[in-house]
C-alpha cells in the first residue's frame, strides 16, 4: 500500500490492500481503507446469496454501490446508488443474490 500524507491531506492506493474475511457475516470480504475522526471507510464485497444479520446502526452509515446489486429495506441498490441509514435504525435482510461490491462509510 502506498500512502502519501502532505500537510493534512492523504492519498491511499487501495489496490495493494488485502481483502479480509468479515467477522460480521459469512460470504463477506472487507478492505479496510481508512479510519479518522471516528469514521471508517471500507470496501465490502458480498459473495452470491449473502446477507447481513440483524443489526442496529449506532452512527450514520453510507453505502455507495460500485458493482452488482443488493436489496435493503425493500430498495434495490444497483451500481451508482447511495443508501443512507440514520443512527438508531435497525436493519435486517440486507442481501445480494448475485454478489456485489460497495463502499461503506460509517
ChimeraX commands (.cxc) that place a marker at each C-alpha (Angstrom):
marker #1 position 0.00,0.00,0.00 radius 0.5
marker #1 position 1.31,3.42,-0.82 radius 0.5
marker #1 position 0.14,6.34,1.26 radius 0.5
marker #1 position 1.04,9.96,0.80 radius 0.5
marker #1 position 0.42,12.43,3.60 radius 0.5
marker #1 position 1.28,16.07,2.98 radius 0.5
marker #1 position 0.06,18.94,5.18 radius 0.5
marker #1 position -3.10,17.17,6.36 radius 0.5
marker #1 position -4.00,15.56,3.03 radius 0.5
marker #1 position -3.66,11.83,2.37 radius 0.5
marker #1 position -3.90,9.61,-0.71 radius 0.5
marker #1 position -4.13,5.85,-0.33 radius 0.5
marker #1 position -3.61,3.34,-3.13 radius 0.5
marker #1 position -6.25,0.74,-2.23 radius 0.5
marker #1 position -5.10,-1.72,-4.91 radius 0.5
marker #1 position -2.40,-3.05,-2.59 radius 0.5
marker #1 position -4.70,-3.55,0.40 radius 0.5
marker #1 position -5.64,-7.11,1.34 radius 0.5
marker #1 position -9.20,-8.41,1.38 radius 0.5
marker #1 position -10.01,-9.99,4.75 radius 0.5
marker #1 position -12.88,-12.25,5.70 radius 0.5
marker #1 position -15.53,-10.32,7.65 radius 0.5
marker #1 position -16.26,-11.32,11.23 radius 0.5
marker #1 position -19.79,-9.87,10.82 radius 0.5
marker #1 position -21.19,-12.34,8.27 radius 0.5
marker #1 position -20.16,-15.33,6.14 radius 0.5
marker #1 position -19.58,-14.61,2.45 radius 0.5
marker #1 position -18.48,-11.02,3.14 radius 0.5
marker #1 position -14.97,-9.71,2.39 radius 0.5
marker #1 position -13.62,-6.33,3.52 radius 0.5
marker #1 position -10.78,-3.98,2.61 radius 0.5
marker #1 position -10.09,-1.59,5.50 radius 0.5
marker #1 position -9.22,1.67,3.74 radius 0.5
marker #1 position -9.08,4.36,6.41 radius 0.5
marker #1 position -10.22,5.47,9.82 radius 0.5
marker #1 position -10.18,9.04,11.04 radius 0.5
marker #1 position -12.22,11.21,13.43 radius 0.5
marker #1 position -14.42,8.22,14.39 radius 0.5
marker #1 position -15.29,7.48,10.76 radius 0.5
marker #1 position -14.38,4.26,8.99 radius 0.5
marker #1 position -14.19,3.65,5.24 radius 0.5
marker #1 position -14.23,0.13,3.84 radius 0.5
marker #1 position -14.68,-1.63,0.51 radius 0.5
marker #1 position -17.08,-4.53,1.03 radius 0.5
marker #1 position -17.61,-7.49,-1.29 radius 0.5
marker #1 position -20.58,-9.87,-0.99 radius 0.5
marker #1 position -20.40,-13.34,-2.49 radius 0.5
marker #1 position -23.64,-14.50,-4.19 radius 0.5
marker #1 position -26.55,-15.28,-1.83 radius 0.5
marker #1 position -25.05,-13.37,1.11 radius 0.5
marker #1 position -26.92,-11.42,3.81 radius 0.5
marker #1 position -26.06,-9.20,6.76 radius 0.5
marker #1 position -27.64,-10.30,10.06 radius 0.5
marker #1 position -29.99,-8.08,12.07 radius 0.5
marker #1 position -28.03,-5.08,13.36 radius 0.5
marker #1 position -28.51,-1.55,14.67 radius 0.5
marker #1 position -26.71,1.48,13.23 radius 0.5
marker #1 position -25.01,3.29,16.09 radius 0.5
marker #1 position -23.98,6.18,13.84 radius 0.5
marker #1 position -24.79,7.30,10.27 radius 0.5
marker #1 position -23.92,4.76,7.59 radius 0.5
marker #1 position -23.43,5.42,3.88 radius 0.5
marker #1 position -23.32,2.70,1.22 radius 0.5
marker #1 position -22.27,3.53,-2.35 radius 0.5
marker #1 position -22.83,0.56,-4.66 radius 0.5
marker #1 position -19.93,0.07,-7.08 radius 0.5
marker #1 position -20.93,-3.12,-8.90 radius 0.5
marker #1 position -23.67,-5.71,-8.74 radius 0.5
marker #1 position -26.79,-5.11,-6.70 radius 0.5
marker #1 position -28.21,-5.64,-3.24 radius 0.5
marker #1 position -31.58,-5.18,-1.55 radius 0.5
marker #1 position -32.05,-3.08,1.59 radius 0.5
marker #1 position -35.42,-2.46,3.29 radius 0.5
marker #1 position -37.32,-3.04,0.04 radius 0.5
marker #1 position -34.97,-0.88,-2.04 radius 0.5
marker #1 position -32.87,-2.24,-4.89 radius 0.5
marker #1 position -29.35,-0.84,-4.71 radius 0.5
marker #1 position -27.70,-1.01,-8.15 radius 0.5
marker #1 position -24.32,0.38,-9.22 radius 0.5
marker #1 position -24.29,4.14,-8.67 radius 0.5
marker #1 position -26.89,4.04,-5.85 radius 0.5
marker #1 position -26.20,5.71,-2.50 radius 0.5
marker #1 position -28.03,4.38,0.56 radius 0.5
marker #1 position -28.08,6.16,3.92 radius 0.5
marker #1 position -29.01,4.72,7.32 radius 0.5
marker #1 position -29.58,7.09,10.22 radius 0.5
marker #1 position -28.28,6.37,13.74 radius 0.5
marker #1 position -30.62,4.17,15.76 radius 0.5
marker #1 position -32.13,2.41,12.73 radius 0.5
marker #1 position -32.38,-1.35,12.88 radius 0.5
marker #1 position -31.80,-3.37,9.75 radius 0.5
marker #1 position -32.30,-6.97,8.73 radius 0.5
marker #1 position -32.36,-8.60,5.33 radius 0.5
marker #1 position -29.65,-6.60,3.54 radius 0.5
marker #1 position -28.72,-9.17,0.90 radius 0.5
marker #1 position -27.31,-9.78,-2.55 radius 0.5
marker #1 position -28.45,-12.63,-4.78 radius 0.5
marker #1 position -25.64,-12.40,-7.37 radius 0.5
marker #1 position -22.94,-10.65,-5.31 radius 0.5
marker #1 position -21.86,-7.02,-5.17 radius 0.5
marker #1 position -19.13,-4.59,-4.15 radius 0.5
marker #1 position -19.78,-1.34,-2.31 radius 0.5
marker #1 position -18.03,1.46,-0.46 radius 0.5
marker #1 position -19.11,1.64,3.19 radius 0.5
marker #1 position -18.62,4.75,5.33 radius 0.5
marker #1 position -19.68,4.74,8.97 radius 0.5
marker link #1:1,2 radius 0.2
marker link #1:2,3 radius 0.2
marker link #1:3,4 radius 0.2
marker link #1:4,5 radius 0.2
marker link #1:5,6 radius 0.2
marker link #1:6,7 radius 0.2
marker link #1:7,8 radius 0.2
marker link #1:8,9 radius 0.2
marker link #1:9,10 radius 0.2
marker link #1:10,11 radius 0.2
marker link #1:11,12 radius 0.2
marker link #1:12,13 radius 0.2
marker link #1:13,14 radius 0.2
marker link #1:14,15 radius 0.2
marker link #1:15,16 radius 0.2
marker link #1:16,17 radius 0.2
marker link #1:17,18 radius 0.2
marker link #1:18,19 radius 0.2
marker link #1:19,20 radius 0.2
marker link #1:20,21 radius 0.2
marker link #1:21,22 radius 0.2
marker link #1:22,23 radius 0.2
marker link #1:23,24 radius 0.2
marker link #1:24,25 radius 0.2
marker link #1:25,26 radius 0.2
marker link #1:26,27 radius 0.2
marker link #1:27,28 radius 0.2
marker link #1:28,29 radius 0.2
marker link #1:29,30 radius 0.2
marker link #1:30,31 radius 0.2
marker link #1:31,32 radius 0.2
marker link #1:32,33 radius 0.2
marker link #1:33,34 radius 0.2
marker link #1:34,35 radius 0.2
marker link #1:35,36 radius 0.2
marker link #1:36,37 radius 0.2
marker link #1:37,38 radius 0.2
marker link #1:38,39 radius 0.2
marker link #1:39,40 radius 0.2
marker link #1:40,41 radius 0.2
marker link #1:41,42 radius 0.2
marker link #1:42,43 radius 0.2
marker link #1:43,44 radius 0.2
marker link #1:44,45 radius 0.2
marker link #1:45,46 radius 0.2
marker link #1:46,47 radius 0.2
marker link #1:47,48 radius 0.2
marker link #1:48,49 radius 0.2
marker link #1:49,50 radius 0.2
marker link #1:50,51 radius 0.2
marker link #1:51,52 radius 0.2
marker link #1:52,53 radius 0.2
marker link #1:53,54 radius 0.2
marker link #1:54,55 radius 0.2
marker link #1:55,56 radius 0.2
marker link #1:56,57 radius 0.2
marker link #1:57,58 radius 0.2
marker link #1:58,59 radius 0.2
marker link #1:59,60 radius 0.2
marker link #1:60,61 radius 0.2
marker link #1:61,62 radius 0.2
marker link #1:62,63 radius 0.2
marker link #1:63,64 radius 0.2
marker link #1:64,65 radius 0.2
marker link #1:65,66 radius 0.2
marker link #1:66,67 radius 0.2
marker link #1:67,68 radius 0.2
marker link #1:68,69 radius 0.2
marker link #1:69,70 radius 0.2
marker link #1:70,71 radius 0.2
marker link #1:71,72 radius 0.2
marker link #1:72,73 radius 0.2
marker link #1:73,74 radius 0.2
marker link #1:74,75 radius 0.2
marker link #1:75,76 radius 0.2
marker link #1:76,77 radius 0.2
marker link #1:77,78 radius 0.2
marker link #1:78,79 radius 0.2
marker link #1:79,80 radius 0.2
marker link #1:80,81 radius 0.2
marker link #1:81,82 radius 0.2
marker link #1:82,83 radius 0.2
marker link #1:83,84 radius 0.2
marker link #1:84,85 radius 0.2
marker link #1:85,86 radius 0.2
marker link #1:86,87 radius 0.2
marker link #1:87,88 radius 0.2
marker link #1:88,89 radius 0.2
marker link #1:89,90 radius 0.2
marker link #1:90,91 radius 0.2
marker link #1:91,92 radius 0.2
marker link #1:92,93 radius 0.2
marker link #1:93,94 radius 0.2
marker link #1:94,95 radius 0.2
marker link #1:95,96 radius 0.2
marker link #1:96,97 radius 0.2
marker link #1:97,98 radius 0.2
marker link #1:98,99 radius 0.2
marker link #1:99,100 radius 0.2
marker link #1:100,101 radius 0.2
marker link #1:101,102 radius 0.2
marker link #1:102,103 radius 0.2
marker link #1:103,104 radius 0.2
marker link #1:104,105 radius 0.2
marker link #1:105,106 radius 0.2
view
